[in-house]
Amino acid sequence: MADDPTSAETKMTNGRAVTTGSRRVSLITEMWRDGREVTKAIISDAWFFVLILVALIIGNLGLQVLRHSGYPSERIERFEAIHYWGYLCCHTMFIVDLIWKLLLALFFGGKK
């Protein structure tokens, strides 16, 4: 009971019993305690997704710079096609990974 941060506790202060109210625990802290492995997987996937997305956004900005600097439009169109397929592959990988993890959790379960 003393380890649970959401419970009310009674402490002795100057010879008097003082009851402290329950502390609110953040959602992230609660998720971390309840399912540490699941939380780690979600956080790592989110950071990986953000990293890939930032790389693609920087690539898009590079294409804009090329366009404004007078680079031939035929070559920019090729780069844009590569950029599009990069976005598509990135999103497809994450959707497939999500579905795979959901199916594994559904059929093989976790904590009950």
Secondary structure by P-SEA (a helix, b strand, c coil): ccccccbbbbbbcccbbbbbcbbbbcaaaaaaaacaaaaaaaaaaaaaaaaaaaaaaaaaaaaaaaaaacccaaaaaaaaaaaaaaaaaaaaaaaaaaaaaaaaaaaccccc
